[in-house]
Amino acid sequence: MLRRMSTPQRYADKIVLVTGAASGIGRATALRVAEEGGSVACLDVAADGAEKTAAEIGGRAKAYGCNVADEDSVTAAVAAVVGDFGRLDVTCNIAGIGKFAHTVDASKDEWDRIIAVNLTGTFLMCRASIPHLLETGGNIVNTASTAGVIGQPYSAAYCASKGGVRLLTQALAWEFVDRGIRVNAVAPGGVQTPLIQNFGFPEGANLKLFDKITSPMGWCQPEEVAGLFAYLGSDEARYINGALFTIDGGMTC
Ligand SMILES: NC(=O)c1ccc[n+]([C@@H]2O[C@H](COP(=O)([O-])OP(=O)(O)OC[C@H]3O[C@@H](n4cnc5c(N)ncnc54)[C@H](O)[C@@H]3O)[C@@H](O)[C@H]2O)c1
């Protein structure tokens, strides 16, 4: 865990919904927002993991099993969150999946699954959250990736999904710019989480191609990315809208 000199309380009285809260960046973001005084709805398809994160936080958190790729599941979860907490101030869409594959070997099912979770899931969560965020003047922070900024080898579906999240974010930011909702995205790269460890090099891959997506600065920790989510979702970022913030050790510069 990174040490901070003092923890600001930017989320006192705020209700924050975090998807992917069972693991990695989502878990770290849920913990960080709670540390800053927020109440947190921890959503994940891995309901047990979401429960663990909520239990770690304590009284101001509640867990919800939710598959972001499933319209009914998203509708029910957002309604439950607003029913339990009474309002919604920030939605952090962090749930995601990915896997390297040779494009010619990749199945349509695998393509559909990655697009469904990363892109359609983000859309569904935004759509369900927006009516509640309009009431609070709230905001959304989505998760793109360096793979939504530059081409990444053996990652056709993942790149397409994250490039989609980037433009979805900007489309929503501009659509709601006159109604008080901000929509931004974080684009991480090289964060030490289970997701990156499970990407798996495809057999016969040209390892030299991975130089482009490796930073000489090494790995980043999920808590460092959580700090960026916490900033963008807070009132300190009032004038930041439609922005994509890379946190990738410079690999896209
Ligand atoms: N780790 C990195 O280097 C990196 C880089 C760029 C982008 N990202 C993105 O960051 C986000 C978080 O990834 P992470 O690295 O923390 O991975 P992670 O595997 O640790 O966490 C992802 C979480 O999403 C949940 N999830 C998966 N499918 C879901 C679904 N259908 N509905 C609800 N929850 C679901 C998982 O159960 C898991 O808890 C993802 O969107 C990922 O694409 C990660």
The ligand as an SDF file (V2000), in Angstrom:
LIG
                    3D

 44 48  0  0  0  0  0  0  0  0999 V2000
   -4.0820   -4.2100  -15.1310 N   0  0  0  0  0  0  0  0  0  0  0  0
   -3.7380   -3.4330  -16.1490 C   0  0  0  0  0  0  0  0  0  0  0  0
   -2.5540   -3.2810  -16.4940 O   0  0  0  0  0  0  0  0  0  0  0  0
   -4.7980   -2.7270  -16.9280 C   0  0  0  0  0  0  0  0  0  0  0  0
   -4.3820   -1.9200  -18.0070 C   0  0  0  0  0  0  0  0  0  0  0  0
   -5.3300   -1.2390  -18.7210 C   0  0  0  0  0  0  0  0  0  0  0  0
   -6.6680   -1.3150  -18.3950 C   0  0  0  0  0  0  0  0  0  0  0  0
   -7.0360   -2.1090  -17.3500 N   0  0  0  0  0  0  0  0  0  0  0  0
   -8.4660   -2.1640  -17.0620 C   0  0  0  0  0  0  0  0  0  0  0  0
   -8.6790   -1.9190  -15.6970 O   0  0  0  0  0  0  0  0  0  0  0  0
   -9.8910   -2.5360  -15.2960 C   0  0  0  0  0  0  0  0  0  0  0  0
   -9.6520   -3.3310  -14.0190 C   0  0  0  0  0  0  0  0  0  0  0  0
   -8.7660   -4.3760  -14.3110 O   0  0  0  0  0  0  0  0  0  0  0  0
   -7.7790   -5.0180  -13.2380 P   0  0  0  0  0  0  0  0  0  0  0  0
   -6.4480   -4.9750  -13.8580 O   0  0  0  0  0  0  0  0  0  0  0  0
   -7.9980   -4.4200  -11.9230 O   0  0  0  0  0  0  0  0  0  0  0  0
   -8.2720   -6.5290  -13.3220 O   0  0  0  0  0  0  0  0  0  0  0  0
   -8.8500   -7.5500  -12.2450 P   0  0  0  0  0  0  0  0  0  0  0  0
   -9.0310   -8.8330  -12.9870 O   0  0  0  0  0  0  0  0  0  0  0  0
   -8.0230   -7.5310  -11.0210 O   0  0  0  0  0  0  0  0  0  0  0  0
  -10.2810   -6.9410  -11.8860 O   0  0  0  0  0  0  0  0  0  0  0  0
  -11.3580   -6.9680  -12.8140 C   0  0  0  0  0  0  0  0  0  0  0  0
  -12.6410   -7.1780  -12.0380 C   0  0  0  0  0  0  0  0  0  0  0  0
  -13.7380   -7.1010  -12.9760 O   0  0  0  0  0  0  0  0  0  0  0  0
  -14.6700   -8.1100  -12.6210 C   0  0  0  0  0  0  0  0  0  0  0  0
  -15.4970   -8.4750  -13.7580 N   0  0  0  0  0  0  0  0  0  0  0  0
  -15.1310   -9.1750  -14.8650 C   0  0  0  0  0  0  0  0  0  0  0  0
  -16.1870   -9.3620  -15.6530 N   0  0  0  0  0  0  0  0  0  0  0  0
  -17.2400   -8.7620  -15.0550 C   0  0  0  0  0  0  0  0  0  0  0  0
  -18.6090   -8.6300  -15.3910 C   0  0  0  0  0  0  0  0  0  0  0  0
  -19.1150   -9.1590  -16.5110 N   0  0  0  0  0  0  0  0  0  0  0  0
  -19.4190   -7.9420  -14.5590 N   0  0  0  0  0  0  0  0  0  0  0  0
  -18.9230   -7.4130  -13.3970 C   0  0  0  0  0  0  0  0  0  0  0  0
  -17.6450   -7.5450  -13.0110 N   0  0  0  0  0  0  0  0  0  0  0  0
  -16.8150   -8.1980  -13.8430 C   0  0  0  0  0  0  0  0  0  0  0  0
  -13.8050   -9.2770  -12.1570 C   0  0  0  0  0  0  0  0  0  0  0  0
  -14.5420  -10.2240  -11.4120 O   0  0  0  0  0  0  0  0  0  0  0  0
  -12.7250   -8.5680  -11.3690 C   0  0  0  0  0  0  0  0  0  0  0  0
  -13.0860   -8.4340  -10.0170 O   0  0  0  0  0  0  0  0  0  0  0  0
  -10.3600   -3.3650  -16.4940 C   0  0  0  0  0  0  0  0  0  0  0  0
  -11.3490   -2.6420  -17.2020 O   0  0  0  0  0  0  0  0  0  0  0  0
   -9.1120   -3.5100  -17.3320 C   0  0  0  0  0  0  0  0  0  0  0  0
   -9.3860   -3.7050  -18.6920 O   0  0  0  0  0  0  0  0  0  0  0  0
   -6.1410   -2.8150  -16.6060 C   0  0  0  0  0  0  0  0  0  0  0  0
  1  2  1  0
  2  3  2  0
  2  4  1  0
  4  5  1  0
  4 44  2  0
  5  6  2  0
  6  7  1  0
  7  8  2  0
  8  9  1  0
  8 44  1  0
  9 10  1  0
  9 42  1  0
 10 11  1  0
 11 12  1  0
 11 40  1  0
 12 13  1  0
 13 14  1  0
 14 15  2  0
 14 16  1  0
 14 17  1  0
 17 18  1  0
 18 19  2  0
 18 20  1  0
 18 21  1  0
 21 22  1  0
 22 23  1  0
 23 24  1  0
 23 38  1  0
 24 25  1  0
 25 26  1  0
 25 36  1  0
 26 27  1  0
 26 35  1  0
 27 28  2  0
 28 29  1  0
 29 30  1  0
 29 35  2  0
 30 31  1  0
 30 32  2  0
 32 33  1  0
 33 34  2  0
 34 35  1  0
 36 37  1  0
 36 38  1  0
 38 39  1  0
 40 41  1  0
 40 42  1  0
 42 43  1  0
M  CHG  2   8   1  16  -1
M  END
$$$$
